[in-house]
C-alpha cells in the first residue's frame, strides 16, 4: 500500500482512540478506523484537535466503520457525506 498514514497515537490525537478504547475491536479494525479518521480530518482541513467537530467526526467514523465498509478512504468519504459537509 502506498498510503502510509500514521496511527492517531503518533499524531497526538486521543479523541478517536478514546472512542475505540475498550470497544472489543481487533487491532486491524482499530487501525482501519484510525486511518479513516486521519483521512477525514485531512479532507476537512481540521488541524485543531481541540475543535469540537473532531469528536463528531470520530463518532461518525466509528458508526460508518461498524457498517462493514473495510476501506479506510471509503469510510472517510461516507462519514463526511453523512455529516453533510460536502
Contact map, one row per residue, 1 for C-alpha under 8 A:
11110000000000000000000000000000000000000000000000000000000000000000000000000000000000
11110000000000000000000000000000000000000000000000000000000000000000000000000000000000
11111000000000000000000000000000000000000000000000000000000000000000000000000000000000
11111100000000000000000000000000000000000000000000000000000000000000000000000000000000
00111110000000000000000000000000001001000000000000000000000000000000000000000000000000
00011111111000000000000000000000001000000000000000000000000000000000000000000000000000
00001111111000000000000000000010011000000000000000000000000000000000000000000000000000
00000111111111011000000000000000011001000000000000000000000000000000000000000000000000
00000111111111001000000000000000000000000000000000000000000000000000000000000000000000
00000111111110000000000000000000000000000000000000000000000000000000000000000000000000
00000111111110000000000000000000000000000000000000000000000000000000000000000000000000
00000001111111000000000000000000000000000000000000000000000000000000000000000000000000
00000001111111111000000000000000000000000000000010000000000000000000000000000000000000
00000001100111111100000000000000000000000000000000000000000000000000000000000000000000
00000000000011111110000000000000000000000000000000000110010000000000000000000000000000
00000001000011111111000000000000010010000000000000000010011000000000000000000000000000
00000001100011111111100000000000010000000000000000000000000000000000000000000000000000
00000000000001111111100000000000000000000000000000000000000000000000000000000000000000
00000000000000111111101000000000000000000000000000000000011000000000000000000000000000
00000000000000011111111010000100000000000000000000000000000000000000000000000000000000
00000000000000001111111100000000000000000000000000000000000000000000000000000000000000
00000000000000000001111110000000000000000000000000000000000000000000000000000000000000
00000000000000000011111110000000000000000000000000000000000000000000000000000000000000
00000000000000000000111111000000000000000000000000000000000000000000000000000000000000
00000000000000000001011111101100000000000000000000000000000000000000000000000000000000
00000000000000000000000111111100000000000000000000000000000000000000000000000000000000
00000000000000000000000011111110000000000000000000000000000000000000000000000000000000
00000000000000000000000001111111000000000000000000000000000000000000000000000000000000
00000000000000000000000011111111100000000000000000000000000000000000000000000000000000
00000000000000000001000011111111110000000000000000000000000000000000000000000000000000
00000010000000000000000000111111111000000000000000000000000000000000000000000000000000
00000000000000000000000000011111111100000000000000000000000000000000011100000000000000
00000000000000000000000000001111111110000000000000000000000011001000000100100000000000
00000011000000011000000000000111111111000000000000000000000000000000000000000000000000
00001111000000000000000000000011111111100000000000000000000000000000000110000000000000
00000000000000000000000000000001111111110000000000000000000010000000000111110000000000
00000000000000010000000000000000111111111000000000000000110010000000000000010000000000
00001001000000000000000000000000011111111100000000000000000000000000000000000000000000
00000000000000000000000000000000001111111110000000000000000000000000000110010000000000
00000000000000000000000000000000000111111111000000000000100000000000000000011011000000
00000000000000000000000000000000000011111111111000000100100000000000000000000000000000
00000000000000000000000000000000000001111111111000000000000000000000000000000000000000
00000000000000000000000000000000000000111111110000000000000000000000000000000000000000
00000000000000000000000000000000000000011111110000000000000000000000000000000000000000
00000000000000000000000000000000000000001111111000000000000000000000000000000000000000
00000000000000000000000000000000000000001111111110000100000000000000000000000000000000
00000000000000000000000000000000000000001100111110000000000000000000000000000000000000
00000000000000000000000000000000000000000000011111100000000000000000000000000000000000
00000000000010000000000000000000000000000000011111110100000000000000000000000000000000
00000000000000000000000000000000000000000000000111110100000000000000000000000000000000
00000000000000000000000000000000000000000000000111111110000000000000000000000000000000
00000000000000000000000000000000000000000000000011111111000000000000000000000000000000
00000000000000000000000000000000000000000000000000111111100000000000000000000000000000
00000000000000100000000000000000000000001000010011111111110000000000000000000000000000
00000000000000110000000000000000000000000000000000111111111000000000000000000000000000
00000000000000000000000000000000000000000000000000011111111100000000000000000000000000
00000000000000000000000000000000000010011000000000001111111110000000000000000011001000
00000000000000110010000000000000000010000000000000000111111111000000000000000000000000
00000000000000010010000000000000000000000000000000000011111111100000000000000000000000
00000000000000000000000000000000000000000000000000000001111111110000000000000010001000
00000000000000000000000000000000100110000000000000000000111111111000000000110010000000
00000000000000000000000000000000100000000000000000000000011111111100000000000000000000
00000000000000000000000000000000000000000000000000000000001111111110000000000000000000
00000000000000000000000000000000000000000000000000000000000111111111100000100110000000
00000000000000000000000000000000100000000000000000000000000011111111110000100000000000
00000000000000000000000000000000000000000000000000000000000001111111100000000000000000
00000000000000000000000000000000000000000000000000000000000000111111100000000000000000
00000000000000000000000000000000000000000000000000000000000000011111110000000000000000
00000000000000000000000000000000000000000000000000000000000000011111111101100000000000
00000000000000000000000000000001000000000000000000000000000000001001111101100000000000
00000000000000000000000000000001000000000000000000000000000000000000111111100000000000
00000000000000000000000000000001101100100000000000000000000000000000111111110000000000
00000000000000000000000000000000001100100000000000000000000000000000001111111000000000
00000000000000000000000000000000000100000000000000000000000000000000111111111100000000
00000000000000000000000000000000100100000000000000000000000010011000111111111110000000
00000000000000000000000000000000000110110000000000000000000010000000000111111111000000
00000000000000000000000000000000000000010000000000000000000000000000000011111111100000
00000000000000000000000000000000000000000000000000000000000000010000000001111111110000
00000000000000000000000000000000000000010000000000000000100110010000000000111111111000
00000000000000000000000000000000000000010000000000000000100000000000000000011111111111
00000000000000000000000000000000000000000000000000000000000000000000000000001111111111
00000000000000000000000000000000000000000000000000000000000000000000000000000111111110
00000000000000000000000000000000000000000000000000000000100100000000000000000011111110
00000000000000000000000000000000000000000000000000000000000000000000000000000001111111
00000000000000000000000000000000000000000000000000000000000000000000000000000001111111
00000000000000000000000000000000000000000000000000000000000000000000000000000001100111
